[in-house]
Amino acid sequence: MHWEEPWRPETMREAVELLERLGVENVGVDVRALARRAYRMAAERGWSPRRRLDLMHLLAAVELGCHGVVAVDRFIARRAREYGLLYVNHYTGCP
């Protein structure tokens, strides 16, 4: 499911339960707030709005105190470095 689609309450409950079963902490990070921050950042810097999801992943990693982030392309790798995150090309357990 795309992060910016509206989540039905039952879908949200199922997602939270699954994440908790998998041992994920801090499930309550407010995705809408991350989306707003990412949208503003993209607009202020002249980045493509299509990059908002990449920015949301980076902001979530910062918010959750992650040390690394999965980078899918050069853009997100550069942004990760700007945030002081380790750029890794494998899953680190963070968004």
N, CA, C and O atoms as a GROMACS GRO file, in nm:
protein
  380
    1MET      N    1   0.085  -0.118   0.000
    1MET     CA    2   0.000   0.000   0.000
    1MET      C    3   0.089   0.124   0.000
    1MET      O    4   0.187   0.132   0.074
    2HIS      N    5   0.054   0.219  -0.083
    2HIS     CA    6   0.129   0.345  -0.088
    2HIS      C    7   0.104   0.423   0.041
    2HIS      O    8  -0.008   0.426   0.091
    3TRP      N    9   0.207   0.485   0.093
    3TRP     CA   10   0.196   0.555   0.221
    3TRP      C   11   0.092   0.665   0.219
    3TRP      O   12   0.034   0.696   0.323
    4GLU      N   13   0.066   0.723   0.104
    4GLU     CA   14  -0.023   0.838   0.103
    4GLU      C   15  -0.168   0.801   0.072
    4GLU      O   16  -0.254   0.888   0.067
    5GLU      N   17  -0.195   0.672   0.053
    5GLU     CA   18  -0.334   0.632   0.038
    5GLU      C   19  -0.401   0.642   0.175
    5GLU      O   20  -0.337   0.618   0.277
    6PRO      N   21  -0.530   0.677   0.177
    6PRO     CA   22  -0.598   0.679   0.306
    6PRO      C   23  -0.611   0.536   0.359
    6PRO      O   24  -0.653   0.446   0.286
    7TRP      N   25  -0.576   0.515   0.483
    7TRP     CA   26  -0.583   0.382   0.544
    7TRP      C   27  -0.718   0.367   0.612
    7TRP      O   28  -0.757   0.451   0.693
    8ARG      N   29  -0.789   0.259   0.579
    8ARG     CA   30  -0.911   0.228   0.653
    8ARG      C   31  -0.870   0.186   0.794
    8ARG      O   32  -0.762   0.130   0.812
    9PRO      N   33  -0.953   0.213   0.895
    9PRO     CA   34  -0.916   0.179   1.034
    9PRO      C   35  -0.878   0.032   1.051
    9PRO      O   36  -0.782   0.001   1.122
   10GLU      N   37  -0.951  -0.058   0.986
   10GLU     CA   38  -0.919  -0.201   1.002
   10GLU      C   39  -0.785  -0.235   0.936
   10GLU      O   40  -0.712  -0.323   0.984
   11THR      N   41  -0.752  -0.166   0.827
   11THR     CA   42  -0.622  -0.189   0.762
   11THR      C   43  -0.511  -0.142   0.853
   11THR      O   44  -0.409  -0.210   0.867
   12MET      N   45  -0.529  -0.026   0.916
   12MET     CA   46  -0.428   0.027   1.007
   12MET      C   47  -0.408  -0.068   1.124
   12MET      O   48  -0.294  -0.095   1.162
   13ARG      N   49  -0.517  -0.117   1.182
   13ARG     CA   50  -0.505  -0.210   1.295
   13ARG      C   51  -0.428  -0.335   1.255
   13ARG      O   52  -0.339  -0.379   1.328
   14GLU      N   53  -0.461  -0.391   1.139
   14GLU     CA   54  -0.391  -0.511   1.092
   14GLU      C   55  -0.243  -0.484   1.070
   14GLU      O   56  -0.159  -0.566   1.106
   15ALA      N   57  -0.212  -0.368   1.012
   15ALA     CA   58  -0.072  -0.334   0.986
   15ALA      C   59   0.005  -0.319   1.118
   15ALA      O   60   0.117  -0.368   1.131
   16VAL      N   61  -0.056  -0.250   1.214
   16VAL     CA   62   0.009  -0.229   1.344
   16VAL      C   63   0.030  -0.363   1.414
   16VAL      O   64   0.137  -0.388   1.471
   17GLU      N   65  -0.072  -0.451   1.411
   17GLU     CA   66  -0.059  -0.582   1.475
   17GLU      C   67   0.053  -0.663   1.411
   17GLU      O   68   0.131  -0.728   1.480
   18LEU      N   69   0.060  -0.660   1.279
   18LEU     CA   70   0.165  -0.734   1.209
   18LEU      C   71   0.302  -0.681   1.248
   18LEU      O   72   0.393  -0.759   1.279
   19LEU      N   73   0.318  -0.549   1.246
   19LEU     CA   74   0.447  -0.490   1.282
   19LEU      C   75   0.486  -0.525   1.425
   19LEU      O   76   0.602  -0.553   1.453
   20GLU      N   77   0.388  -0.522   1.516
   20GLU     CA   78   0.418  -0.556   1.655
   20GLU      C   79   0.458  -0.702   1.669
   20GLU      O   80   0.549  -0.735   1.745
   21ARG      N   81   0.392  -0.790   1.595
   21ARG     CA   82   0.429  -0.933   1.598
   21ARG      C   83   0.570  -0.953   1.546
   21ARG      O   84   0.642  -1.043   1.590
   22LEU      N   85   0.610  -0.868   1.451
   22LEU     CA   86   0.745  -0.878   1.395
   22LEU      C   87   0.849  -0.811   1.485
   22LEU      O   88   0.968  -0.813   1.454
   23GLY      N   89   0.804  -0.752   1.596
   23GLY     CA   90   0.897  -0.691   1.689
   23GLY      C   91   0.935  -0.548   1.656
   23GLY      O   92   1.033  -0.496   1.710
   24VAL      N   93   0.859  -0.483   1.567
   24VAL     CA   94   0.890  -0.345   1.530
   24VAL      C   95   0.839  -0.252   1.640
   24VAL      O   96   0.725  -0.264   1.684
   25GLU      N   97   0.926  -0.161   1.683
   25GLU     CA   98   0.886  -0.064   1.785
   25GLU      C   99   0.852   0.069   1.718
   25GLU      O  100   0.878   0.088   1.599
   26ASN      N  101   0.794   0.158   1.795
   26ASN     CA  102   0.762   0.293   1.747
   26ASN      C  103   0.668   0.291   1.627
   26ASN      O  104   0.684   0.368   1.532
   27VAL      N  105   0.570   0.200   1.632
   27VAL     CA  106   0.476   0.189   1.520
   27VAL      C  107   0.394   0.317   1.506
   27VAL      O  108   0.340   0.345   1.399
   28GLY      N  109   0.383   0.394   1.613
   28GLY     CA  110   0.296   0.510   1.613
   28GLY      C  111   0.352   0.635   1.547
   28GLY      O  112   0.294   0.742   1.563
   29VAL      N  113   0.462   0.626   1.475
   29VAL     CA  114   0.513   0.745   1.406
   29VAL      C  115   0.404   0.795   1.312
   29VAL      O  116   0.348   0.718   1.234
   30ASP      N  117   0.375   0.922   1.319
   30ASP     CA  118   0.264   0.980   1.243
   30ASP      C  119   0.304   0.997   1.097
   30ASP      O  120   0.379   1.087   1.061
   31VAL      N  121   0.252   0.909   1.013
   31VAL     CA  122   0.287   0.910   0.872
   31VAL      C  123   0.240   1.038   0.803
   31VAL      O  124   0.308   1.090   0.715
   32ARG      N  125   0.123   1.088   0.843
   32ARG     CA  126   0.073   1.211   0.781
   32ARG      C  127   0.166   1.328   0.809
   32ARG      O  128   0.191   1.411   0.721
   33ALA      N  129   0.218   1.335   0.931
   33ALA     CA  130   0.311   1.443   0.964
   33ALA      C  131   0.439   1.430   0.882
   33ALA      O  132   0.493   1.530   0.835
   34LEU      N  133   0.487   1.307   0.866
   34LEU     CA  134   0.606   1.285   0.784
   34LEU      C  135   0.579   1.327   0.640
   34LEU      O  136   0.665   1.385   0.574
   35ALA      N  137   0.458   1.296   0.590
   35ALA     CA  138   0.423   1.332   0.452
   35ALA      C  139   0.424   1.483   0.434
   35ALA      O  140   0.473   1.534   0.334
   36ARG      N  141   0.368   1.555   0.532
   36ARG     CA  142   0.365   1.701   0.522
   36ARG      C  143   0.507   1.759   0.523
   36ARG      O  144   0.539   1.847   0.444
   37ARG      N  145   0.590   1.708   0.613
   37ARG     CA  146   0.729   1.757   0.619
   37ARG      C  147   0.802   1.728   0.488
   37ARG      O  148   0.873   1.814   0.436
   38ALA      N  149   0.784   1.608   0.436
   38ALA     CA  150   0.852   1.571   0.312
   38ALA      C  151   0.804   1.658   0.196
   38ALA      O  152   0.884   1.700   0.112
   39TYR      N  153   0.673   1.685   0.190
   39TYR     CA  154   0.618   1.768   0.083
   39TYR      C  155   0.677   1.909   0.089
   39TYR      O  156   0.717   1.965  -0.013
   40ARG      N  157   0.681   1.966   0.212
   40ARG     CA  158   0.738   2.101   0.228
   40ARG      C  159   0.885   2.104   0.188
   40ARG      O  160   0.929   2.196   0.118
   41MET      N  161   0.960   2.003   0.232
   41MET     CA  162   1.103   2.000   0.200
   41MET      C  163   1.126   1.992   0.050
   41MET      O  164   1.211   2.062  -0.005
   42ALA      N  165   1.048   1.906  -0.017
   42ALA     CA  166   1.063   1.891  -0.161
   42ALA      C  167   1.031   2.023  -0.231
   42ALA      O  168   1.102   2.065  -0.322
   43ALA      N  169   0.923   2.089  -0.188
   43ALA     CA  170   0.883   2.215  -0.250
   43ALA      C  171   0.988   2.324  -0.227
   43ALA      O  172   1.022   2.398  -0.319
   44GLU      N  173   1.039   2.332  -0.104
   44GLU     CA  174   1.138   2.436  -0.071
   44GLU      C  175   1.267   2.420  -0.150
   44GLU      O  176   1.332   2.519  -0.185
   45ARG      N  177   1.304   2.296  -0.178
   45ARG     CA  178   1.431   2.270  -0.244
   45ARG      C  179   1.418   2.249  -0.395
   45ARG      O  180   1.517   2.228  -0.465
   46GLY      N  181   1.293   2.254  -0.444
   46GLY     CA  182   1.273   2.237  -0.587
   46GLY      C  183   1.287   2.093  -0.634
   46GLY      O  184   1.308   2.067  -0.752
   47TRP      N  185   1.274   1.997  -0.540
   47TRP     CA  186   1.281   1.856  -0.578
   47TRP      C  187   1.147   1.811  -0.632
   47TRP      O  188   1.043   1.870  -0.600
   48SER      N  189   1.149   1.709  -0.710
   48SER     CA  190   1.026   1.654  -0.767
   48SER      C  191   0.934   1.603  -0.656
   48SER      O  192   0.979   1.536  -0.564
   49PRO      N  193   0.803   1.635  -0.665
   49PRO     CA  194   0.709   1.581  -0.566
   49PRO      C  195   0.708   1.428  -0.564
   49PRO      O  196   0.671   1.367  -0.465
   50ARG      N  197   0.750   1.367  -0.676
   50ARG     CA  198   0.756   1.220  -0.678
   50ARG      C  199   0.859   1.166  -0.580
   50ARG      O  200   0.858   1.047  -0.548
   51ARG      N  201   0.949   1.252  -0.534
   51ARG     CA  202   1.052   1.210  -0.439
   51ARG      C  203   1.002   1.211  -0.295
   51ARG      O  204   1.077   1.178  -0.203
   52ARG      N  205   0.877   1.250  -0.276
   52ARG     CA  206   0.826   1.263  -0.140
   52ARG      C  207   0.834   1.132  -0.062
   52ARG      O  208   0.867   1.132   0.057
   53LEU      N  209   0.805   1.020  -0.127
   53LEU     CA  210   0.809   0.892  -0.056
   53LEU      C  211   0.951   0.860  -0.011
   53LEU      O  212   0.971   0.810   0.099
   54ASP      N  213   1.051   0.890  -0.096
   54ASP     CA  214   1.190   0.871  -0.056
   54ASP      C  215   1.221   0.956   0.067
   54ASP      O  216   1.283   0.909   0.162
   55LEU      N  217   1.177   1.082   0.064
   55LEU     CA  218   1.202   1.171   0.177
   55LEU      C  219   1.132   1.121   0.303
   55LEU      O  220   1.186   1.132   0.412
   56MET      N  221   1.012   1.067   0.287
   56MET     CA  222   0.940   1.015   0.403
   56MET      C  223   1.017   0.901   0.468
   56MET      O  224   1.022   0.891   0.590
   57HIS      N  225   1.076   0.815   0.386
   57HIS     CA  226   1.156   0.706   0.442
   57HIS      C  227   1.274   0.761   0.522
   57HIS      O  228   1.305   0.712   0.630
   58LEU      N  229   1.340   0.862   0.467
   58LEU     CA  230   1.454   0.922   0.536
   58LEU      C  231   1.410   0.989   0.666
   58LEU      O  232   1.475   0.972   0.770
   59LEU      N  233   1.301   1.064   0.661
   59LEU     CA  234   1.252   1.132   0.781
   59LEU      C  235   1.212   1.030   0.887
   59LEU      O  236   1.237   1.051   1.005
   60ALA      N  237   1.148   0.921   0.844
   60ALA     CA  238   1.110   0.817   0.940
   60ALA      C  239   1.234   0.755   1.004
   60ALA      O  240   1.235   0.728   1.124
   61ALA      N  241   1.338   0.733   0.924
   61ALA     CA  242   1.461   0.675   0.978
   61ALA      C  243   1.522   0.768   1.083
   61ALA      O  244   1.568   0.723   1.188
   62VAL      N  245   1.522   0.899   1.054
   62VAL     CA  246   1.575   0.996   1.150
   62VAL      C  247   1.490   0.995   1.276
   62VAL      O  248   1.542   0.992   1.388
   63GLU      N  249   1.358   0.998   1.258
   63GLU     CA  250   1.265   1.004   1.372
   63GLU      C  251   1.278   0.881   1.461
   63GLU      O  252   1.266   0.891   1.583
   64LEU      N  253   1.301   0.765   1.400
   64LEU     CA  254   1.309   0.640   1.476
   64LEU      C  255   1.449   0.614   1.529
   64LEU      O  256   1.472   0.513   1.596
   65GLY      N  257   1.543   0.702   1.499
   65GLY     CA  258   1.678   0.684   1.550
   65GLY      C  259   1.756   0.575   1.479
   65GLY      O  260   1.844   0.513   1.539
   66CYS      N  261   1.725   0.551   1.353
   66CYS     CA  262   1.795   0.448   1.277
   66CYS      C  263   1.936   0.498   1.242
   66CYS      O  264   1.963   0.618   1.237
   67HIS      N  265   2.024   0.404   1.219
   67HIS     CA  266   2.161   0.439   1.182
   67HIS      C  267   2.182   0.428   1.031
   67HIS      O  268   2.281   0.480   0.978
   68GLY      N  269   2.092   0.362   0.963
   68GLY     CA  270   2.106   0.343   0.819
   68GLY      C  271   1.972   0.347   0.751
   68GLY      O  272   1.867   0.349   0.817
   69VAL      N  273   1.975   0.349   0.622
   69VAL     CA  274   1.851   0.350   0.545
   69VAL      C  275   1.877   0.276   0.415
   69VAL      O  276   1.986   0.283   0.359
   70VAL      N  277   1.776   0.205   0.368
   70VAL     CA  278   1.788   0.137   0.240
   70VAL      C  279   1.777   0.242   0.131
   70VAL      O  280   1.678   0.315   0.126
   71ALA      N  281   1.874   0.251   0.044
   71ALA     CA  282   1.871   0.349  -0.064
   71ALA      C  283   1.842   0.278  -0.195
   71ALA      O  284   1.907   0.180  -0.230
   72VAL      N  285   1.743   0.329  -0.266
   72VAL     CA  286   1.704   0.265  -0.391
   72VAL      C  287   1.765   0.333  -0.513
   72VAL      O  288   1.763   0.277  -0.622
   73ASP      N  289   1.818   0.451  -0.496
   73ASP     CA  290   1.881   0.518  -0.609
   73ASP      C  291   1.977   0.625  -0.558
   73ASP      O  292   1.991   0.644  -0.438
   74ARG      N  293   2.043   0.692  -0.650
   74ARG     CA  294   2.144   0.791  -0.611
   74ARG      C  295   2.082   0.908  -0.535
   74ARG      O  296   2.144   0.963  -0.444
   75PHE      N  297   1.960   0.946  -0.573
   75PHE     CA  298   1.894   1.058  -0.505
   75PHE      C  299   1.880   1.030  -0.356
   75PHE      O  300   1.922   1.111  -0.274
   76ILE      N  301   1.822   0.916  -0.322
   76ILE     CA  302   1.798   0.888  -0.181
   76ILE      C  303   1.930   0.864  -0.108
   76ILE      O  304   1.940   0.893   0.011
   77ALA      N  305   2.031   0.814  -0.177
   77ALA     CA  306   2.162   0.796  -0.114
   77ALA      C  307   2.221   0.932  -0.075
   77ALA      O  308   2.276   0.947   0.034
   78ARG      N  309   2.209   1.030  -0.165
   78ARG     CA  310   2.260   1.165  -0.134
   78ARG      C  311   2.182   1.227  -0.017
   78ARG      O  312   2.242   1.286   0.072
   79ARG      N  313   2.050   1.212  -0.019
   79ARG     CA  314   1.970   1.267   0.090
   79ARG      C  315   2.007   1.199   0.221
   79ARG      O  316   2.014   1.266   0.325
   80ALA      N  317   2.029   1.070   0.219
   80ALA     CA  318   2.065   0.998   0.342
   80ALA      C  319   2.194   1.056   0.400
   80ALA      O  320   2.203   1.077   0.522
   81ARG      N  321   2.290   1.082   0.316
   81ARG     CA  322   2.417   1.139   0.364
   81ARG      C  323   2.393   1.278   0.424
   81ARG      O  324   2.456   1.314   0.524
   82GLU      N  325   2.303   1.356   0.364
   82GLU     CA  326   2.273   1.488   0.418
   82GLU      C  327   2.218   1.480   0.560
   82GLU      O  328   2.241   1.569   0.641
   83TYR      N  329   2.146   1.373   0.589
   83TYR     CA  330   2.089   1.355   0.722
   83TYR      C  331   2.184   1.284   0.816
   83TYR      O  332   2.150   1.258   0.932
   84GLY      N  333   2.304   1.253   0.769
   84GLY     CA  334   2.400   1.184   0.854
   84GLY      C  335   2.369   1.036   0.871
   84GLY      O  336   2.418   0.974   0.965
   85LEU      N  337   2.288   0.980   0.782
   85LEU     CA  338   2.256   0.838   0.789
   85LEU      C  339   2.355   0.760   0.705
   85LEU      O  340   2.401   0.807   0.601
   86LEU      N  341   2.386   0.642   0.751
   86LEU     CA  342   2.471   0.553   0.674
   86LEU      C  343   2.391   0.502   0.554
   86LEU      O  344   2.281   0.450   0.571
   87TYR      N  345   2.445   0.517   0.436
   87TYR     CA  346   2.378   0.463   0.317
   87TYR      C  347   2.417   0.318   0.302
   87TYR      O  348   2.535   0.286   0.288
   88VAL      N  349   2.320   0.231   0.305
   88VAL     CA  350   2.346   0.089   0.287
   88VAL      C  351   2.255   0.037   0.178
   88VAL      O  352   2.146   0.089   0.157
   89ASN      N  353   2.300  -0.065   0.109
   89ASN     CA  354   2.217  -0.119   0.000
   89ASN      C  355   2.156  -0.252   0.039
   89ASN      O  356   2.122  -0.334  -0.047
   90HIS      N  357   2.141  -0.274   0.169
   90HIS     CA  358   2.070  -0.393   0.215
   90HIS      C  359   1.979  -0.353   0.329
   90HIS      O  360   1.992  -0.243   0.384
   91TYR      N  361   1.888  -0.439   0.366
   91TYR     CA  362   1.788  -0.405   0.466
   91TYR      C  363   1.851  -0.395   0.604
   91TYR      O  364   1.926  -0.483   0.646
   92THR      N  365   1.820  -0.288   0.676
   92THR     CA  366   1.881  -0.265   0.807
   92THR      C  367   1.781  -0.281   0.920
   92THR      O  368   1.817  -0.269   1.037
   93GLY      N  369   1.656  -0.308   0.888
   93GLY     CA  370   1.555  -0.318   0.991
   93GLY      C  371   1.483  -0.186   1.017
   93GLY      O  372   1.397  -0.179   1.105
   94CYS      N  373   1.517  -0.083   0.942
   94CYS     CA  374   1.450   0.046   0.954
   94CYS      C  375   1.378   0.076   0.823
   94CYS      O  376   1.404   0.011   0.721
   95PRO      N  377   1.288   0.176   0.826
   95PRO     CA  378   1.214   0.206   0.702
   95PRO      C  379   1.305   0.234   0.584
   95PRO      O  380   1.257   0.261   0.474
   0.00000   0.00000   0.00000
